[in-house]
Amino acid sequence: MALLEVKNIKKSFGRTEVLKDISFSLEKGEVLAIIGSSGSGKTTLLRCINFLETPQEGVISVNSEVLFDGADPSKKRESEIRKNRLHFGMVFQQFNLFPQYTVFENLILAPQLMAKEQIITKGEYMGAKTYKQAQENIKQEAEKLLKKVGLTEKSKSYPCDLSGGQQQRVAIARALALNPDVLCFDEPTSALDPELTGEVLNVIRGLKSTDSTMIVVTHEIGFARSVADKIIFMDNGVIEEEGTPAQVIENPQSPRTKEFLSRFNQFGD
């Protein structure tokens, strides 16, 4: 059974069709890489999946629960959309850390807000019956996440004191802090110098071994080849080709995919 199912997603901005009937599925623990030229619809697709954009049509399901149905107005309510976002963690190109908070505070802020709300409305938060206990659990989890991304010694630092690679690793830990079903990355290394790119990609590689389900929009073809279980090549708002790295990168069938990949073969990954 698929963890994530995306069916017939369509998205337009004005008269411009950006996504044209996109469908795919993802099993728990799989890594999907989405590649393609600028303007092909990659980022818009990712933003629709995690509800930062609202498609005009289509269905999005997680664990067989329909989170969005373009034909159902109730699924488009802002309260529903906010709740649905909790299924997804998002790591952006530009880190988007809160500059006024330390690294540790960046990690615990959202979980603490969520804990307060859920203890009031549901009587517990991830097993904790009181807010005090929830806070302790959240802090312990934040410490584990900082260790996972190799930044324990930076817990009291502010974002301005970190390198770009370190900031992106904090952003990854923050996205993991709410225990999302699917972790989404939008070109996570595009704002980094080449020497810092490797440290971020290594963290993502490490997450693969923890059974995390991930969608990575990336221009790093070598990384996609080595880490992804599935690759989607998008062109002009459609899925031009889909398959394993061996199928899409090593043996592409579409002329458009071949043309795109030839640029990387010519200039390197």
Secondary structure, 3 states (H helix, E strand, C coil): CCCEEEEEEEEEECCEEEEEEEEEEECCCCEEEEEECCCCCHHHHHHHHCCCCCCCEEEEEECCEEEEECCCHHHHCHHHHHHHHCCEEEECCCCCCCCCCCHHHHHHHHHHHHHHHHHHHHCCECCECCHHHHHHHHHHHHHHHHHHCCCHHHCCCCHHHCCHHHHHHHHHHHHHCCCCCEEEEECCCCCCCHHHHHHHHHHHHHHHCCCCCEEEECCCHHHHHHHCCEEEEEECCEEEEEECHHHHHHCCCCHHHHHHHHHHHHHCC
